[in-house]
Every structure is written in C-alpha cells, then in structure tokens.
Amino acid sequence: MEALGESVTEAFVFIQIDPERRKEAYDQIKALRAQRLFRVTGSELDLIAQVGRAKLDSFLKDLAAISGVKKTSAHVILETIME
C-alpha cells in the first residue's frame, strides 16, 4: 500500500458509550467499517476501533454523529517497536 502512495499507519480510537444506548450505538459503529473493533473492560472505555490513518478523520466525523457516543480519543501509531 505504501508503494501506491497510501499510508499504512494505523490509529486506535478509544470510545466511551452511554450505557442506555449501548446496543444501538454498537450497531451503528459496526456499520462504520473499522478495520477491527474491540469491546473492552477495565476502564471507562467500551470500545477500541482500529482504523487506517487515511480514514481517521472521516471515521471520527461519522462517530461523532452517533447518538450514545459520549467521548472519543484518537491515537496514531508512530512506530511499531515489537511484533
């Protein structure tokens, strides 16, 4: 992909959902077509979405329009240190 001029840099979006709107929000977020979507526990987060850097802006705009999304934070990977 980089050879074609497309960045393969990944980003992770941490998502907090209103518990009363969880099912509807999850369904709408799944439709946004993140590369991967993780349901997590142990913090204020409900979901972590993995998206390509090139699609991050549009993903965040679409995510902001979903009722029940309380808070997001985006984190772009600078470097893979270990695989």
Secondary structure, DSSP 4 states (H G I P E B T S, - for coil): -GGGT----EEEEEEEE-GGGHHHHHHHHHTT--SEEEE--SSS--EEEEEEGGGHHHHHHHHHTSTTEEEEEEEE-------
